Amino acid sequence: MSERLQTGDTAPDFTLPDADGNDVSLSAHRGRKVIVYFYPAALTPGCTKQACDFTDNLQLLADAGYDVIGVSPDKPEKLAKFREKEDLKVTLVGDPSKEVLTAYGAFGEKKLYGKTVTGVIRSTVVVDEEGKVERALYNVKATGHVAKIIKDLGV
């Protein structure tokens, strides 16, 4: 299992394809804060709720200086279908190799319906303007999480 990130750590840089197959890099967001959230799979109920919550609050977060990037192990084609079906505005990137998920401590053992399984750990990492971890939250809930982040960040 990968190490979880801590406040003050340097956030691992990444370049991953978005829903249109274009590369999105964390380093391209230097100078702005970035909320990077990790979710198990596009087009599933909890992940849809979370992505819609981020989309609904995207302008509020942008006005406060935050960009939002959602990361899942999905391929760009599935992300595009997810974006179109749910009218999502948040940037979605795919990590089929799970390298970035692992680097962020968002892939490993977790409990699912009482069983231990290996998979994506629903997580959110807030990265500051310099690329350092401001907050790292693991095993978050899909529902209500965005509202909690907004409250915790004082947005």
C-alpha positions as a Python dict, from the first residue, in 0.01 Angstrom:
ca = {
    (1, 'M'): (0, 0, 0),
    (2, 'S'): (123, 346, -80),
    (3, 'E'): (208, 613, 173),
    (4, 'R'): (-52, 876, 241),
    (5, 'L'): (51, 1234, 183),
    (6, 'Q'): (87, 1472, 476),
    (7, 'T'): (53, 1849, 505),
    (8, 'G'): (375, 2011, 380),
    (9, 'D'): (472, 1726, 146),
    (10, 'T'): (546, 1816, -215),
    (11, 'A'): (249, 1699, -420),
    (12, 'P'): (365, 1449, -683),
    (13, 'D'): (347, 1614, -1024),
    (14, 'F'): (148, 1433, -1289),
    (15, 'T'): (42, 1458, -1651),
    (16, 'L'): (-270, 1260, -1737),
    (17, 'P'): (-516, 1262, -2029),
    (18, 'D'): (-848, 1441, -1981),
    (19, 'A'): (-1185, 1338, -2129),
    (20, 'D'): (-1075, 1474, -2470),
    (21, 'G'): (-735, 1302, -2460),
    (22, 'N'): (-549, 1628, -2387),
    (23, 'D'): (-270, 1622, -2128),
    (24, 'V'): (-341, 1791, -1795),
    (25, 'S'): (-44, 1855, -1564),
    (26, 'L'): (-50, 1957, -1201),
    (27, 'S'): (254, 2178, -1263),
    (28, 'A'): (55, 2382, -1519),
    (29, 'H'): (-157, 2505, -1226),
    (30, 'R'): (135, 2659, -1030),
    (31, 'G'): (32, 2993, -883),
    (32, 'R'): (-321, 2867, -811),
    (33, 'K'): (-448, 2627, -549),
    (34, 'V'): (-571, 2293, -680),
    (35, 'I'): (-819, 2049, -530),
    (36, 'V'): (-724, 1706, -664),
    (37, 'Y'): (-988, 1449, -584),
    (38, 'F'): (-965, 1077, -644),
    (39, 'Y'): (-1274, 867, -711),
    (40, 'P'): (-1324, 498, -798),
    (41, 'A'): (-1521, 506, -1124),
    (42, 'A'): (-1710, 734, -1361),
    (43, 'L'): (-2082, 675, -1411),
    (44, 'T'): (-2141, 523, -1066),
    (45, 'P'): (-2389, 678, -818),
    (46, 'G'): (-2147, 807, -550),
    (47, 'C'): (-1891, 933, -798),
    (48, 'T'): (-2164, 1104, -1000),
    (49, 'K'): (-2292, 1281, -688),
    (50, 'Q'): (-1941, 1398, -598),
    (51, 'A'): (-1861, 1518, -953),
    (52, 'C'): (-2194, 1703, -975),
    (53, 'D'): (-2127, 1867, -634),
    (54, 'F'): (-1787, 1988, -757),
    (55, 'T'): (-1944, 2112, -1083),
    (56, 'D'): (-2218, 2297, -892),
    (57, 'N'): (-1954, 2471, -677),
    (58, 'L'): (-1686, 2516, -944),
    (59, 'Q'): (-1740, 2891, -988),
    (60, 'L'): (-1736, 2951, -611),
    (61, 'L'): (-1410, 2757, -582),
    (62, 'A'): (-1257, 2926, -889),
    (63, 'D'): (-1344, 3270, -749),
    (64, 'A'): (-1160, 3171, -429),
    (65, 'G'): (-850, 3072, -633),
    (66, 'Y'): (-902, 2694, -656),
    (67, 'D'): (-890, 2474, -965),
    (68, 'V'): (-1045, 2126, -941),
    (69, 'I'): (-914, 1807, -1104),
    (70, 'G'): (-1090, 1471, -1063),
    (71, 'V'): (-875, 1158, -1105),
    (72, 'S'): (-1003, 804, -1163),
    (73, 'P'): (-861, 491, -1326),
    (74, 'D'): (-1102, 541, -1620),
    (75, 'K'): (-994, 586, -1982),
    (76, 'P'): (-1067, 921, -2157),
    (77, 'E'): (-1357, 771, -2357),
    (78, 'K'): (-1543, 679, -2038),
    (79, 'L'): (-1464, 1019, -1885),
    (80, 'A'): (-1611, 1189, -2193),
    (81, 'K'): (-1929, 982, -2163),
    (82, 'F'): (-1948, 1072, -1790),
    (83, 'R'): (-1898, 1443, -1863),
    (84, 'E'): (-2164, 1449, -2137),
    (85, 'K'): (-2422, 1242, -1948),
    (86, 'E'): (-2397, 1451, -1629),
    (87, 'D'): (-2307, 1789, -1791),
    (88, 'L'): (-1991, 1808, -1578),
    (89, 'K'): (-1767, 2116, -1588),
    (90, 'V'): (-1493, 1985, -1359),
    (91, 'T'): (-1169, 1866, -1526),
    (92, 'L'): (-1161, 1485, -1524),
    (93, 'V'): (-842, 1291, -1596),
    (94, 'G'): (-778, 920, -1629),
    (95, 'D'): (-506, 715, -1461),
    (96, 'P'): (-556, 359, -1594),
    (97, 'S'): (-205, 259, -1477),
    (98, 'K'): (-296, 381, -1125),
    (99, 'E'): (54, 532, -1086),
    (100, 'V'): (-76, 874, -980),
    (101, 'L'): (-345, 721, -759),
    (102, 'T'): (-71, 519, -587),
    (103, 'A'): (167, 819, -559),
    (104, 'Y'): (-107, 1010, -376),
    (105, 'G'): (-192, 722, -141),
    (106, 'A'): (-535, 693, -306),
    (107, 'F'): (-500, 331, -416),
    (108, 'G'): (-467, 36, -184),
    (109, 'E'): (-655, -176, 68),
    (110, 'K'): (-993, -54, 181),
    (111, 'K'): (-1308, -195, 336),
    (112, 'L'): (-1603, -243, 104),
    (113, 'Y'): (-1920, -390, 249),
    (114, 'G'): (-1720, -544, 532),
    (115, 'K'): (-1462, -707, 305),
    (116, 'T'): (-1103, -594, 252),
    (117, 'V'): (-1044, -517, -115),
    (118, 'T'): (-778, -335, -317),
    (119, 'G'): (-902, -32, -504),
    (120, 'V'): (-933, 344, -524),
    (121, 'I'): (-959, 513, -184),
    (122, 'R'): (-1190, 813, -222),
    (123, 'S'): (-953, 1096, -130),
    (124, 'T'): (-902, 1469, -171),
    (125, 'V'): (-570, 1654, -167),
    (126, 'V'): (-556, 2033, -160),
    (127, 'V'): (-234, 2159, -321),
    (128, 'D'): (-115, 2517, -259),
    (129, 'E'): (22, 2762, -517),
    (130, 'E'): (377, 2627, -467),
    (131, 'G'): (284, 2262, -521),
    (132, 'K'): (284, 2166, -153),
    (133, 'V'): (10, 1961, 15),
    (134, 'E'): (-212, 2193, 219),
    (135, 'R'): (-456, 1917, 321),
    (136, 'A'): (-483, 1545, 253),
    (137, 'L'): (-814, 1377, 328),
    (138, 'Y'): (-864, 1002, 290),
    (139, 'N'): (-1169, 773, 299),
    (140, 'V'): (-1400, 1068, 242),
    (141, 'K'): (-1772, 1029, 174),
    (142, 'A'): (-1907, 1104, -173),
    (143, 'T'): (-2210, 1286, -38),
    (144, 'G'): (-2156, 1610, 152),
    (145, 'H'): (-1779, 1608, 100),
    (146, 'V'): (-1768, 1914, -128),
    (147, 'A'): (-1972, 2120, 118),
    (148, 'K'): (-1734, 2013, 398),
    (149, 'I'): (-1427, 2113, 192),
    (150, 'I'): (-1578, 2453, 113),
    (151, 'K'): (-1651, 2507, 483),
    (152, 'D'): (-1305, 2385, 594),
    (153, 'L'): (-1129, 2607, 339),
    (154, 'G'): (-1335, 2907, 448),
    (155, 'V'): (-1464, 2964, 94),
}
